[in-house]
Protein backbone atom coordinates (compact mmCIF):
# COMPACT_ATOMS: atom_id res chain seq x y z
CA UNK A 1 0.00 0.00 0.00
CA UNK A 2 1.29 3.46 -0.89
CA UNK A 3 2.00 5.84 1.96
CA UNK A 4 3.33 9.24 2.96
CA UNK A 5 5.61 9.38 6.00
CA UNK A 6 6.06 12.78 7.64
CA UNK A 7 9.58 12.74 9.08
CA UNK A 8 10.84 15.25 11.61
CA UNK A 9 14.35 16.65 11.26
CA UNK A 10 16.87 14.25 12.76
CA UNK A 11 14.36 11.38 12.91
CA UNK A 12 16.48 8.92 10.94
CA UNK A 13 14.36 8.93 7.79
CA UNK A 14 17.23 8.01 5.45
CA UNK A 15 18.15 5.07 7.67
CA UNK A 16 14.50 4.01 7.73
CA UNK A 17 14.26 4.24 3.95
CA UNK A 18 17.42 2.16 3.47
CA UNK A 19 16.16 -0.51 5.88
CA UNK A 20 12.82 -0.68 4.08
CA UNK A 21 14.54 -1.14 0.73
CA UNK A 22 16.82 -3.88 2.05
CA UNK A 23 13.80 -5.95 3.01
CA UNK A 24 12.45 -5.96 -0.56
CA UNK A 25 13.10 -8.72 -3.08
CA UNK A 26 11.45 -6.98 -6.03
CA UNK A 27 13.13 -4.15 -8.00
CA UNK A 28 13.17 -0.91 -6.03
CA UNK A 29 13.79 2.66 -7.16
CA UNK A 30 14.93 5.20 -4.59
CA UNK A 31 14.78 8.73 -5.96
CA UNK A 32 15.18 12.22 -4.55
CA UNK A 33 15.54 15.74 -5.91
CA UNK A 34 19.13 16.68 -5.04
CA UNK A 35 22.36 15.00 -6.08
CA UNK A 36 23.71 15.48 -2.55
CA UNK A 37 20.89 13.42 -1.10
CA UNK A 38 21.42 10.69 -3.71
CA UNK A 39 25.05 10.41 -2.59
CA UNK A 40 23.99 10.36 1.07
CA UNK A 41 21.57 7.48 0.41
CA UNK A 42 24.21 5.54 -1.50
CA UNK A 43 26.72 6.06 1.32
CA UNK A 44 24.26 4.60 3.82
CA UNK A 45 24.08 1.35 1.84
CA UNK A 46 27.88 1.13 1.68
CA UNK A 47 28.16 1.82 5.42
CA UNK A 48 25.51 -0.76 6.22
CA UNK A 49 26.28 -3.70 3.90
CA UNK A 50 29.23 -2.60 1.76
CA UNK A 51 27.30 -2.42 -1.52
CA UNK A 52 24.07 -1.45 -3.23
CA UNK A 53 22.03 -4.62 -3.88
CA UNK A 54 21.32 -5.38 -7.56
CA UNK A 55 17.57 -4.99 -7.12
CA UNK A 56 17.95 -1.41 -5.84
CA UNK A 57 18.42 1.58 -8.15
CA UNK A 58 19.19 5.02 -6.72
CA UNK A 59 18.73 8.00 -9.05
CA UNK A 60 18.14 11.76 -8.90
CA UNK A 61 14.53 12.63 -9.73
CA UNK A 62 15.28 14.34 -13.06
CA UNK A 63 17.66 11.57 -14.15
CA UNK A 64 15.03 8.94 -13.39
CA UNK A 65 12.31 10.72 -15.36
CA UNK A 66 14.55 11.51 -18.30
CA UNK A 67 16.28 8.12 -18.61
CA UNK A 68 13.37 5.79 -17.94
CA UNK A 69 10.28 7.85 -18.74
CA UNK A 70 11.06 10.39 -21.44
CA UNK A 71 13.90 9.15 -23.65
CA UNK A 72 12.36 5.77 -24.59
CA UNK A 73 9.33 7.63 -26.03
CA UNK A 74 10.73 11.02 -27.01
CA UNK A 75 10.41 10.37 -30.77
CA UNK A 76 6.70 10.91 -30.42
CA UNK A 77 7.48 14.59 -30.00
CA UNK A 78 11.21 15.35 -30.30
CA UNK A 79 13.24 13.51 -32.92
CA UNK A 80 16.68 14.77 -31.91
CA UNK A 81 18.56 13.37 -28.93
CA UNK A 82 17.76 15.25 -25.73
CA UNK A 83 21.03 16.89 -24.68
CA UNK A 84 20.25 17.13 -20.99
CA UNK A 85 18.26 19.14 -18.47
CA UNK A 86 18.00 22.92 -18.59
CA UNK A 87 17.74 24.36 -15.07
CA UNK A 88 15.96 27.69 -15.29
CA UNK A 89 15.63 28.70 -11.64
CA UNK A 90 12.10 29.92 -12.36
CA UNK A 91 9.22 29.26 -14.72
CA UNK A 92 10.43 28.45 -18.24
CA UNK A 93 8.67 29.33 -21.50
CA UNK A 94 5.99 31.57 -19.98
CA UNK A 95 4.83 32.96 -23.31
CA UNK A 96 5.16 29.94 -25.60
CA UNK A 97 2.16 27.88 -26.67
CA UNK A 98 1.61 24.86 -24.47
CA UNK A 99 2.43 21.62 -26.27
CA UNK A 100 4.82 23.06 -28.85
CA UNK A 101 8.36 21.74 -29.13
CA UNK A 102 9.69 25.06 -27.82
CA UNK A 103 7.44 24.74 -24.77
CA UNK A 104 9.41 21.72 -23.55
CA UNK A 105 12.85 22.13 -25.14
CA UNK A 106 15.50 24.85 -25.23
CA UNK A 107 17.27 25.90 -28.42
CA UNK A 108 20.22 23.59 -27.67
CA UNK A 109 17.99 20.52 -27.38
CA UNK A 110 17.81 20.33 -23.57
CA UNK A 111 14.51 19.74 -21.82
CA UNK A 112 13.41 22.34 -19.29
CA UNK A 113 13.60 20.95 -15.75
CA UNK A 114 10.16 22.23 -14.79
CA UNK A 115 8.65 20.58 -17.89
CA UNK A 116 10.03 17.02 -17.60
CA UNK A 117 7.20 15.62 -15.50
CA UNK A 118 4.60 17.43 -17.62
CA UNK A 119 6.15 16.02 -20.81
CA UNK A 120 6.27 12.53 -19.30
CA UNK A 121 2.58 12.75 -18.39
CA UNK A 122 1.78 13.93 -21.94
CA UNK A 123 3.70 10.96 -23.36
CA UNK A 124 1.81 8.66 -21.03
CA UNK A 125 -1.52 10.09 -22.19
CA UNK A 126 -0.85 9.69 -25.90
CA UNK A 127 0.45 6.14 -25.41
CA UNK A 128 -2.68 5.30 -23.41
CA UNK A 129 -0.74 4.67 -20.22
CA UNK A 130 2.11 2.66 -21.71
CA UNK A 131 4.85 4.93 -20.26
CA UNK A 132 3.72 4.46 -16.66
CA UNK A 133 3.11 0.74 -17.21
CA UNK A 134 6.68 0.38 -18.45
CA UNK A 135 7.97 2.23 -15.36
CA UNK A 136 5.85 -0.08 -13.22
CA UNK A 137 7.46 -3.11 -14.85
CA UNK A 138 10.92 -1.67 -14.19
CA UNK A 139 10.20 -0.41 -10.66
CA UNK A 140 7.14 -1.90 -8.97
CA UNK A 141 8.33 -0.21 -5.77
CA UNK A 142 9.31 3.47 -5.68
CA UNK A 143 10.63 5.34 -2.64
CA UNK A 144 10.69 9.12 -2.93
CA UNK A 145 12.88 10.85 -0.35
CA UNK A 146 12.51 14.57 0.50
CA UNK A 147 9.12 14.57 -1.21
CA UNK A 148 8.47 18.14 -0.04
CA UNK A 149 10.89 19.27 -2.78
CA UNK A 150 8.53 18.07 -5.53
CA UNK A 151 5.87 20.45 -6.83
CA UNK A 152 3.65 21.11 -9.83
CA UNK A 153 3.51 18.29 -12.38
CA UNK A 154 6.09 16.35 -10.35
CA UNK A 155 3.36 15.89 -7.76
CA UNK A 156 0.95 14.82 -10.52
CA UNK A 157 3.44 12.15 -11.53
CA UNK A 158 3.33 10.73 -8.00
CA UNK A 159 -0.45 10.52 -8.37
CA UNK A 160 -0.04 8.74 -11.72
CA UNK A 161 2.25 6.17 -10.08
CA UNK A 162 -0.22 5.50 -7.27
CA UNK A 163 -3.16 5.31 -9.69
CA UNK A 164 -1.20 2.70 -11.69
CA UNK A 165 -0.81 0.59 -8.52
CA UNK A 166 2.93 1.19 -8.17
CA UNK A 167 3.84 0.75 -4.51
CA UNK A 168 4.95 4.31 -3.67
CA UNK A 169 6.40 5.41 -0.33
CA UNK A 170 7.03 9.13 0.02
CA UNK A 171 9.12 10.42 2.92
CA UNK A 172 9.66 14.06 3.77
CA UNK A 173 9.24 17.00 6.10
CA UNK A 174 6.88 19.81 4.98
CA UNK A 175 8.79 22.14 7.31
CA UNK A 176 12.00 21.75 5.29
CA UNK A 177 10.71 22.92 1.89
CA UNK A 178 13.89 24.77 0.96
CA UNK A 179 13.79 23.64 -2.69
CA UNK A 180 10.93 23.16 -5.14
CA UNK A 181 11.07 21.61 -8.60
CA UNK A 182 8.60 24.02 -10.19
CA UNK A 183 7.50 27.59 -9.57
CA UNK A 184 4.61 27.48 -12.04
CA UNK A 185 0.91 27.71 -11.29
CA UNK A 186 0.23 23.95 -11.31
CA UNK A 187 -0.53 22.85 -7.72
CA UNK A 188 0.84 26.18 -6.51
CA UNK A 189 -1.15 25.93 -3.28
CA UNK A 190 0.45 22.58 -2.46
CA UNK A 191 4.14 23.56 -2.28
CA UNK A 192 6.61 23.42 0.62
CA UNK A 193 4.78 23.28 3.99
CA UNK A 194 1.42 22.83 2.24
CA UNK A 195 2.64 19.67 0.49
CA UNK A 196 0.58 17.42 2.74
CA UNK A 197 -2.60 19.06 1.41
CA UNK A 198 -1.83 17.61 -2.04
CA UNK A 199 -2.00 14.10 -0.62
CA UNK A 200 -5.15 14.85 1.40
CA UNK A 201 -6.84 16.40 -1.64
CA UNK A 202 -5.70 14.26 -4.57
CA UNK A 203 -4.55 11.00 -3.00
CA UNK A 204 -6.97 10.42 -0.13
CA UNK A 205 -6.58 6.64 -0.51
CA UNK A 206 -2.97 6.53 0.70
CA UNK A 207 -1.92 6.17 4.32
CA UNK A 208 -0.38 9.25 5.97
CA UNK A 209 1.93 8.37 8.86
CA UNK A 210 2.64 11.37 11.09
CA UNK A 211 3.88 9.49 14.14
CA UNK A 212 6.54 6.85 13.44
CA UNK A 213 9.27 9.39 12.55
CA UNK A 214 8.28 12.21 14.90
CA UNK A 215 11.25 11.88 17.28
CA UNK A 216 14.24 14.12 16.58
CA UNK A 217 17.36 12.25 17.71
CA UNK A 218 19.64 15.11 16.66
CA UNK A 219 18.40 18.17 18.53
CA UNK A 220 18.12 18.88 22.24
CA UNK A 221 14.67 19.50 23.74
CA UNK A 222 15.17 23.30 23.79
CA UNK A 223 15.99 23.36 20.09
CA UNK A 224 12.95 21.21 19.26
CA UNK A 225 10.73 23.55 21.29
CA UNK A 226 11.99 26.62 19.43
CA UNK A 227 11.71 25.01 15.99
CA UNK A 228 8.14 23.91 16.77
CA UNK A 229 7.08 27.57 17.04
CA UNK A 230 7.87 28.14 13.34
CA UNK A 231 5.15 25.69 12.28
CA UNK A 232 2.69 25.76 15.21
CA UNK A 233 -0.03 23.88 13.31
CA UNK A 234 2.11 20.78 12.87
CA UNK A 235 2.65 18.05 15.46
CA UNK A 236 5.13 18.91 18.18
CA UNK A 237 8.40 17.06 17.70
CA UNK A 238 9.80 14.92 20.51
CA UNK A 239 13.51 15.21 21.29
CA UNK A 240 15.40 11.94 21.52
CA UNK A 241 18.74 13.60 22.24
CA UNK A 242 19.59 13.15 25.92
CA UNK A 243 23.33 13.73 25.58
CA UNK A 244 24.95 16.39 27.70
CA UNK A 245 27.18 19.27 26.59
CA UNK A 246 28.65 22.29 28.32
CA UNK A 247 26.43 24.60 26.28
CA UNK A 248 22.84 23.39 25.64
CA UNK A 249 19.88 25.49 24.53
CA UNK A 250 19.10 28.54 22.37
CA UNK A 251 20.86 31.87 22.91
CA UNK A 252 20.94 35.38 21.56
CA UNK A 253 24.57 36.40 21.04
CA UNK A 254 25.61 40.02 20.68
CA UNK A 255 27.87 40.84 17.77
CA UNK A 256 30.57 41.93 20.22
CA UNK A 257 30.41 38.48 21.87
CA UNK A 258 30.58 36.36 18.72
CA UNK A 259 34.32 35.72 19.05
CA UNK A 260 33.93 34.59 22.65
CA UNK A 261 30.96 32.40 21.76
CA UNK A 262 32.91 30.81 18.94
CA UNK A 263 35.92 30.23 21.16
CA UNK A 264 33.64 28.22 23.46
CA UNK A 265 31.33 26.46 20.98
CA UNK A 266 33.19 26.44 17.65
CA UNK A 267 29.79 26.62 15.97
CA UNK A 268 29.03 26.29 12.28
CA UNK A 269 28.01 29.78 11.16
CA UNK A 270 24.84 29.84 9.07
CA UNK A 271 23.70 32.81 7.04
CA UNK A 272 20.95 33.62 4.54
CA UNK A 273 23.08 36.08 2.59
CA UNK A 274 26.76 36.29 1.80
CA UNK A 275 26.52 39.93 2.92
CA UNK A 276 26.25 38.89 6.57
CA UNK A 277 29.43 39.65 8.51
CA UNK A 278 30.83 36.47 10.10
CA UNK A 279 33.86 35.37 12.08
CA UNK A 280 36.26 34.30 9.34
CA UNK A 281 38.17 32.03 11.70
CA UNK A 282 35.30 29.53 11.71
CA UNK A 283 33.44 27.67 8.94
CA UNK A 284 30.39 29.27 7.35
CA UNK A 285 27.58 27.92 5.22
CA UNK A 286 24.29 29.11 3.72
CA UNK A 287 20.94 28.03 5.19
CA UNK A 288 19.81 26.17 2.09
CA UNK A 289 23.00 24.14 1.69
CA UNK A 290 23.03 22.42 5.09
CA UNK A 291 19.80 20.44 4.86
CA UNK A 292 20.55 16.90 6.00
CA UNK A 293 23.69 17.93 7.90
CA UNK A 294 24.33 17.94 11.66
CA UNK A 295 26.61 20.08 13.86
CA UNK A 296 27.15 20.19 17.61
CA UNK A 297 26.49 23.95 17.67
CA UNK A 298 25.32 26.50 15.11
CA UNK A 299 25.47 30.29 15.06
CA UNK A 300 22.70 31.86 12.96
CA UNK A 301 22.88 35.29 11.33
CA UNK A 302 19.13 35.94 10.86
CA UNK A 303 17.37 38.15 8.34
CA UNK A 304 15.18 40.99 9.62
CA UNK A 305 12.02 38.93 9.11
CA UNK A 306 13.52 35.96 10.90
CA UNK A 307 14.56 38.17 13.80
CA UNK A 308 11.11 39.78 13.94
CA UNK A 309 9.61 36.31 14.29
CA UNK A 310 12.10 35.21 16.95
CA UNK A 311 11.63 38.39 18.99
CA UNK A 312 7.93 39.13 18.49
CA UNK A 313 6.34 36.05 16.99
CA UNK A 314 5.50 37.92 13.78
CA UNK A 315 4.54 35.29 11.22
CA UNK A 316 7.02 34.82 8.37
CA UNK A 317 4.91 35.04 5.22
CA UNK A 318 7.62 33.93 2.80
CA UNK A 319 7.55 30.09 2.90
CA UNK A 320 11.14 29.74 1.67
CA UNK A 321 12.53 31.98 4.42
CA UNK A 322 10.39 30.13 6.94
CA UNK A 323 11.74 26.76 5.81
CA UNK A 324 15.33 27.98 5.81
CA UNK A 325 15.06 29.22 9.38
CA UNK A 326 13.65 25.85 10.43
CA UNK A 327 16.47 24.02 8.67
CA UNK A 328 19.12 26.29 10.22
CA UNK A 329 17.84 25.81 13.78
CA UNK A 330 17.46 22.04 13.47
CA UNK A 331 21.03 21.44 12.32
CA UNK A 332 22.33 21.74 15.89
CA UNK A 333 22.64 18.90 18.37
CA UNK A 334 23.21 20.96 21.51
CA UNK A 335 22.98 24.72 21.09
CA UNK A 336 21.78 27.41 18.70
CA UNK A 337 23.27 30.88 18.84
CA UNK A 338 21.40 33.73 17.13
CA UNK A 339 23.23 36.97 16.48
CA UNK A 340 21.23 39.86 17.94
CA UNK A 341 22.33 42.93 19.93
CA UNK A 342 19.80 42.60 22.75
CA UNK A 343 19.34 45.26 25.46
CA UNK A 344 20.61 44.67 29.00
CA UNK A 345 17.21 43.76 30.46
CA UNK A 346 16.06 41.57 27.56
CA UNK A 347 13.91 38.52 28.27
CA UNK A 348 12.37 36.33 25.56
CA UNK A 349 8.56 36.33 25.56
CA UNK A 350 8.30 32.53 25.53
CA UNK A 351 11.46 31.89 27.56
CA UNK A 352 12.76 29.76 24.70
CA UNK A 353 15.83 31.88 23.90
CA UNK A 354 18.22 33.01 26.64
CA UNK A 355 20.91 35.66 26.46
CA UNK A 356 24.49 34.47 26.11
CA UNK A 357 25.84 37.02 28.63
N, C-alpha and C positions, 0 to 999 in steps of 0.2 A: 504494500500500500504506500502511495506517495505521501510525503510529509514535509512540513516546514518546522525546523528546529530553531527557536530563538535562543541565541547563545550570548551570554554576558561576556564582557571583556575578561580575559584571563580564566575562562571556564574550561579550557582544554578542548575546544571544538575541533582543532586540527587532529589532535590525538584520537578523539572520538571517531572522526571521519575515517582515519587510517585503520582503526580497529574494525570498523564496520566493513570496510572494503576487504580486509584480510579474511573475513568470515565468508565471503562470497566465492562460489565456484564458477558462476557465469561471468561473461565479460562485463567489466565495469569501466565506465568513464568517470574520472574526477576532473572537473573543470572549474576554473575561477578566472576572474577578470585580469588580475595583474600577474606579470611574469615573476615578480618577487614571491608572490604567494605560491605559484607553481613550484618554484625552487624549494620553498619551505616545505611543501607537502612531499616532494621527492626526497628531501633530506630526512624526513621523519621515517620513511620506509627503510632507507639505508641504515639509519640509527637502530631501527627496531629489528630488522631481519637481514640486513646486508644487501638487499636487492629490491627491485620492483617486480612483483610476480607477473608472469606473462599474460594473465587475464586482466591486468589492470593497466589502463592507459591514462596518463595525466597530461592534459593539454590546456593552454590558455584558451579562454572563451572564443576569441576571434579566430584563432588557429583551428580550433575544433569546427566551427561553423564553416570556415572557408574550405578546409581540406576535405571534410566528410559530408558537408551539406551542399555547398555551392559549386565547387569545381566539377564534381561528377555530372552536373546538369547545366553548367553555364552556357553551353552551346544553344540552349533554347532562347537565349537572350543576347549573349556576348560571345562572339566567335573567337576573338583573340584571347590569348592566355592572360589571366588576371595577374598583374605584376606584384600585387601585395595589397596592404591595407593603408588607406589614407586617413591619418588621424587629424581631424579638423579642429578639435578643441571646442567646437560649438555645433550649431546646426548647419549641415552642408546643403547645398543646392536649394536654397529657400525659394528661388524664383524660377525654377525649371519644372516643366510639366512632369507630374508624377507618372512613373512608368516608362519614361524615355530612357535611352541608354545613358544620357548625360545625368539623369537623376541619380543613378547608382554608381557611375564610374567617372573618375577624373580623366583629364586629357592624356595622362601617361598610362592609362589602363589599370590603375589601382581602383579598388572598390572602397567607397567611403565607409568608415568604421560604423557610423550611426545608421547605415543602410544595409548592413550585411544580414541582420535578422529579418528585416523587411523583405529583402530580395529572396532569402531562403523560404520564407512563408509564401511569397508569390510563386516560386518554383514548385513548392509543394501543392499549391492550389491548381496550377495548370497541369500537373502530372497526376491529379486526382489522389493526392496523398502518398505518392510513391516515395518522395524524398524522406518523409518522416518514417515511413515503413522500413526503408533501407537503413536509416539511423537506428531504428529499433532492433533490426537484425544484428547490427554491429555492436550496439551497446544497449542491451535490455535493461541495464541498471545505470542510472546517471546520478552522480553526486555533484551538486553545485555549491561550492564554498563561497563565502562572502556574497551571498545572493543580494544583499542590499545595494551592491554596486550596479546591478542590472536594472535597466529602465526601458521605457518605450516598447518597441517591438521585441526587444530581448525578453521582456516579461511575457509577451504574447507567445514567444517560442516555448517558454516553460509550459504554458497552458496547452500548446499543441502536443508537447511530449506527454503530458498527463492524460490528455484526451485520447492519445494513441495507445494508452495502457503501458507506456514505459514507466518503470519503477523509479520515480524521481525523489531524491531527498535533497532538500535545500537547507543550508545552514547559514546563518548570518545574524548580525546585530543591527537592527534599524537605527540604533543610536550612533553607529560608526559609518554613516553614509558620506564618507569623504569624497568618493568618486562616483560618477554615474556614466553609463555608457552612451546615453542620449539626452540631449537637452531640448528635443523637439516637443511638440504638443501631445503626442501619443502617450496616454497614461501619465500625463504630467502631474496629476494629483496623487500618484502612487509612488513618488520617488523618495529616496533617503528614508527618513523616519516614518513616512507614511506607507512604506513598502508592504507592511502587513495587511493594509487595507485592500491591496490588489488580490491577495489570496482569499481574504474574506469575501470580496465582491465577485471575483471571477473563477475562483477555484474552491467553492465552499465544501466540496467533497473530500478535500485532503485534510489530514490530521495536522493540527498546529500544537506543537509541544513547547510550552513556555516555561516549563519547570525543570527538566532534567539537566539543563546546562545554565542554571541561574546562580551558581556559586562561583565567585571570582576568587581563584586561588592565588592570584598575583598581588592584588592590592589589599592594604590594611583596611580595617573597618572604617576609619575616618575618611579615607579616600573614597571608599564606596559610598558613604553617606553624602559626601559633597557631589560626586558625579551623579547620584540619583536625582539631585535637585534640578539638573539640566533637562531631564525628561521626566517630570513628576507624574505623568499619566501612565508610565510603564511600571512594571513590577519592580519593587525594590530588590536590589542585588544583595546577596548574602556574601560576606567576606569569609574566605577559607584560609586566609593568611594569618596564622597565629605566631609567626616568627617575631623575634624581638630585635630592635635596632636602637642605637643611641638616639636617633632623631626619627620619630614616628608622628605622622599627622599632616595637617595642611597649614601653611604659614604664609602670611604676607611678609615680604622681605624688602626693606628700603633699598633704593639704588646704592646708597652709601655703604650698605652692609652686604652687598652681593659678594665681594671678595672674601669676606669672613665666612659667609654662608658656604661658599664654594670650598673654602679651605677645610671646613668641617665635613660637608656632604659629598663633594665632588660630583655634583648633579649634572645630568645631561640637560643642556640648555635648549629649550624649545621656543621657537618664535613663529609668528604668522608671516612676518615680512622680514626680508633681508635688511631692512632699514633699522630694525631694532638694535640698539647698542648692547653688546654682550661682553662677557669676560673672555677675551681671546685665549686665555690660558687653559680653557676647558672646552670640550667638544660641544658642538651646536648642531641642531637639526631643525627642519621645518615640521610643523604640525602634521601635514599630510603625508610625510614620508616615514613616519615612525609607527604606522598602524601595524600591529602584529609584534612589535618589539617590546622588551621589558628592560627597565633600569631600576636600580635600588632607589635613586632619588631623581627628581626632575625639578628644573627651575623654569617657570613659564613666564614669558614676556607677553602679556595679554594685549589685545586690541582694546580700543575704548569701549566698544560694545560688550566685549567679554568682561571687562572690569566693571562696567555698569551693572551687569548681571550679578557678578560676584559680590559687589558691594550692596546693591539695592534690590536685587531680584528682578530687575527689568528684563522682560522676556526678549531673547535674541530671535529676531524675526528671520534672519538669513539662515536657512537650514544647513548650509555648508559651514558657516562659522560656528554654528551650534555643535555640529558633529566634530569639528576639529578641536574645539575646546574639550569635548568629552574624551576624544582620543588622547589628547595631551595629558589630561589629568590621570587617565587610567593606564598610563605607561609605567607609573611608579609602584614599586613594591611597598616602600616604607613612608616616604614623605614627598609632599608637593610644595615647592616654594613658588610664590606668585609675586612678581616684582610690582610693588606699589608703595609710594611714599605716604604712609599712613600718619595721621596726627598722633600726638603723644597719648591721648586718652581714648584711642580707637578701640571699639569692641564690635565684633561681627554680630549682625542681627540674629543669626541662627546658631551662633557659637560653634560654627563648623570650621572657621579659619582663625587661627591665633596669630599674634604678632611674634615675629622672630626675636625681637629685643624690646 
